[in-house]
Amino acid sequence: MSNSSTSTSSPFRAGLVGAGGIATTHFKGYIKAGALVMGFAEPFESTRILREKEWGVKGYSSLDEMLEAPSLESGQLEAVSICTPNAFHFESTLKAARAGKHILCEKPLSMSLEECAEMIRVCQESGVVLQTNHHLRSNLLVQAAKKLIDSGAIGDVSFVRLRQAHDWGGSKTVRPSFGLFQNSGGGTLLDNGCHMMDLARYFCGEVGSLYARTASLRPDIEVEDVGLVSLEFKNGAIGSVEASWNATGWEEGFWVYGTDGALECTNRLGKRVLKHVHRSSGGGWEEVDVTVHDFNEEGGHPLAVQNFIRSVREGTPVICTGQDGLESVRLVLAAYESARENRALEITT
Ligand SMILES: NC(=O)c1ccc[n+]([C@@H]2O[C@H](COP(=O)([O-])OP(=O)(O)OC[C@H]3O[C@@H](n4cnc5c(N)ncnc54)[C@H](O)[C@@H]3O)[C@@H](O)[C@H]2O)c1
């Protein structure tokens, strides 16, 4: 359901909740999509002033203030991106949905399954679209991989490896949005691992059980900064999710192995491409061909925003639902329990 004054031919009108790092990516995504950013909510005055100058958009000190602003009444705001620390996704989503705004919510959807379920319920009840921003689903290389897997091009998938790891750009400290448990609800597994859990489900289907190990090596944080999870999928394949805030540089990659081929994609040492490894006519170990898929525009973030706008305006299914967001949180929370108890856990829904 769209606001009554929304015409599908007029520019999309979005707001942002939170104006930190990822909000800039959403801002750029909306502008690239030809949308208007009508306002943003940000409690910290210095950040607000900075972004007002940078974006040329009015900042409000809270979501309430933005929703009540006379200039944004009468359906002037169609949708909001929730870009706050994890701890505020729940209340911001409920508030905005009840005000009739469509929601593009950053990951992890929230910090508990109960909160995620309530967010989904309230968005449904309010008739608004909810998209979880597991933006990698919108990445063209991921889309190409998904098509190859679903078409059977690599045969039956037996193993998938997923990795997202970085070192905060070499910074000695971790921002409080992420390092303090009350803001984040978890460390690298919730932050980075939830994207990888989502990709695991996207590529291989539902997970039946998992076993995890975590560690906290940085002295200044309350959460884990390394995590390794082994997954067993319901279809019999197995996989691993690796997440870290102690890697040198920035790594994001996936490796999918099947009975008739493999897919490899990493940004580790250069531009990211998708390599499709398959057997050529011969039978030996050397007889493999590689097809390289390369896209000039590979970014998932702008395309995730475009997909969201299309779902709101045209009613197409969202690329990553609220339930998908809940399921990746379910897997990360199960991983925490597994690591605490040092045992494998069945995933029950
Ligand atoms: N999809 C991705 O790849 C990706 C990447 C980075 C961050 N994220 C997610 O985006 C969210 C924000 O991360 P970030 O890196 O931008 O953090 P950040 O700390 O840079 O920015 C968060 C901003 O939200 C503001 N804020 C806090 N409480 C608020 C409230 N109640 N209402 C409005 N604003 C509030 C803070 O003042 C801050 O400016 C997190 O949930 C994070 O997991 C996603």
The ligand as an SDF file (V2000), in Angstrom:
LIG
                    3D

 44 48  0  0  0  0  0  0  0  0999 V2000
   24.3860   -3.4030    4.6610 N   0  0  0  0  0  0  0  0  0  0  0  0
   25.6460   -3.1960    5.0410 C   0  0  0  0  0  0  0  0  0  0  0  0
   26.5680   -3.6820    4.4200 O   0  0  0  0  0  0  0  0  0  0  0  0
   25.9530   -2.3480    6.2380 C   0  0  0  0  0  0  0  0  0  0  0  0
   27.2000   -1.7350    6.3540 C   0  0  0  0  0  0  0  0  0  0  0  0
   27.4490   -0.9370    7.4800 C   0  0  0  0  0  0  0  0  0  0  0  0
   26.4810   -0.8280    8.4670 C   0  0  0  0  0  0  0  0  0  0  0  0
   25.2880   -1.4760    8.3400 N   0  0  0  0  0  0  0  0  0  0  0  0
   24.2460   -1.3740    9.3870 C   0  0  0  0  0  0  0  0  0  0  0  0
   23.7530   -0.0360    9.3910 O   0  0  0  0  0  0  0  0  0  0  0  0
   23.4630    0.3640   10.7310 C   0  0  0  0  0  0  0  0  0  0  0  0
   24.2440    1.6390   11.0520 C   0  0  0  0  0  0  0  0  0  0  0  0
   25.6070    1.4030   10.8560 O   0  0  0  0  0  0  0  0  0  0  0  0
   26.6140    2.6220   10.5840 P   0  0  0  0  0  0  0  0  0  0  0  0
   27.8920    2.0200   10.1490 O   0  0  0  0  0  0  0  0  0  0  0  0
   25.9900    3.6260    9.7320 O   0  0  0  0  0  0  0  0  0  0  0  0
   26.7620    3.1660   12.0820 O   0  0  0  0  0  0  0  0  0  0  0  0
   27.1550    4.6420   12.5160 P   0  0  0  0  0  0  0  0  0  0  0  0
   27.4750    4.5760   13.9600 O   0  0  0  0  0  0  0  0  0  0  0  0
   28.1480    5.2080   11.5600 O   0  0  0  0  0  0  0  0  0  0  0  0
   25.7970    5.4700   12.2970 O   0  0  0  0  0  0  0  0  0  0  0  0
   24.6330    5.2820   13.0530 C   0  0  0  0  0  0  0  0  0  0  0  0
   23.9710    6.6510   13.2010 C   0  0  0  0  0  0  0  0  0  0  0  0
   22.6840    6.4830   13.7920 O   0  0  0  0  0  0  0  0  0  0  0  0
   22.5000    7.5520   14.7250 C   0  0  0  0  0  0  0  0  0  0  0  0
   21.4660    7.1730   15.6890 N   0  0  0  0  0  0  0  0  0  0  0  0
   21.5980    6.5310   16.8660 C   0  0  0  0  0  0  0  0  0  0  0  0
   20.3910    6.3600   17.4320 N   0  0  0  0  0  0  0  0  0  0  0  0
   19.4740    6.8780   16.5930 C   0  0  0  0  0  0  0  0  0  0  0  0
   18.0570    7.0060   16.6360 C   0  0  0  0  0  0  0  0  0  0  0  0
   17.3430    6.5060   17.6450 N   0  0  0  0  0  0  0  0  0  0  0  0
   17.4360    7.6120   15.6010 N   0  0  0  0  0  0  0  0  0  0  0  0
   18.1570    8.1130   14.5580 C   0  0  0  0  0  0  0  0  0  0  0  0
   19.5070    8.0140   14.4800 N   0  0  0  0  0  0  0  0  0  0  0  0
   20.1520    7.4040   15.4790 C   0  0  0  0  0  0  0  0  0  0  0  0
   23.8820    7.7360   15.3310 C   0  0  0  0  0  0  0  0  0  0  0  0
   24.0120    8.9900   15.9580 O   0  0  0  0  0  0  0  0  0  0  0  0
   24.7670    7.5850   14.1170 C   0  0  0  0  0  0  0  0  0  0  0  0
   24.9990    8.8110   13.4580 O   0  0  0  0  0  0  0  0  0  0  0  0
   23.8300   -0.8190   11.6250 C   0  0  0  0  0  0  0  0  0  0  0  0
   22.6630   -1.5710   11.8640 O   0  0  0  0  0  0  0  0  0  0  0  0
   24.7850   -1.6240   10.7750 C   0  0  0  0  0  0  0  0  0  0  0  0
   24.7690   -3.0050   11.0670 O   0  0  0  0  0  0  0  0  0  0  0  0
   25.0160   -2.2090    7.2410 C   0  0  0  0  0  0  0  0  0  0  0  0
  1  2  1  0
  2  3  2  0
  2  4  1  0
  4  5  1  0
  4 44  2  0
  5  6  2  0
  6  7  1  0
  7  8  2  0
  8  9  1  0
  8 44  1  0
  9 10  1  0
  9 42  1  0
 10 11  1  0
 11 12  1  0
 11 40  1  0
 12 13  1  0
 13 14  1  0
 14 15  2  0
 14 16  1  0
 14 17  1  0
 17 18  1  0
 18 19  2  0
 18 20  1  0
 18 21  1  0
 21 22  1  0
 22 23  1  0
 23 24  1  0
 23 38  1  0
 24 25  1  0
 25 26  1  0
 25 36  1  0
 26 27  1  0
 26 35  1  0
 27 28  2  0
 28 29  1  0
 29 30  1  0
 29 35  2  0
 30 31  1  0
 30 32  2  0
 32 33  1  0
 33 34  2  0
 34 35  1  0
 36 37  1  0
 36 38  1  0
 38 39  1  0
 40 41  1  0
 40 42  1  0
 42 43  1  0
M  CHG  2   8   1  16  -1
M  END
$$$$
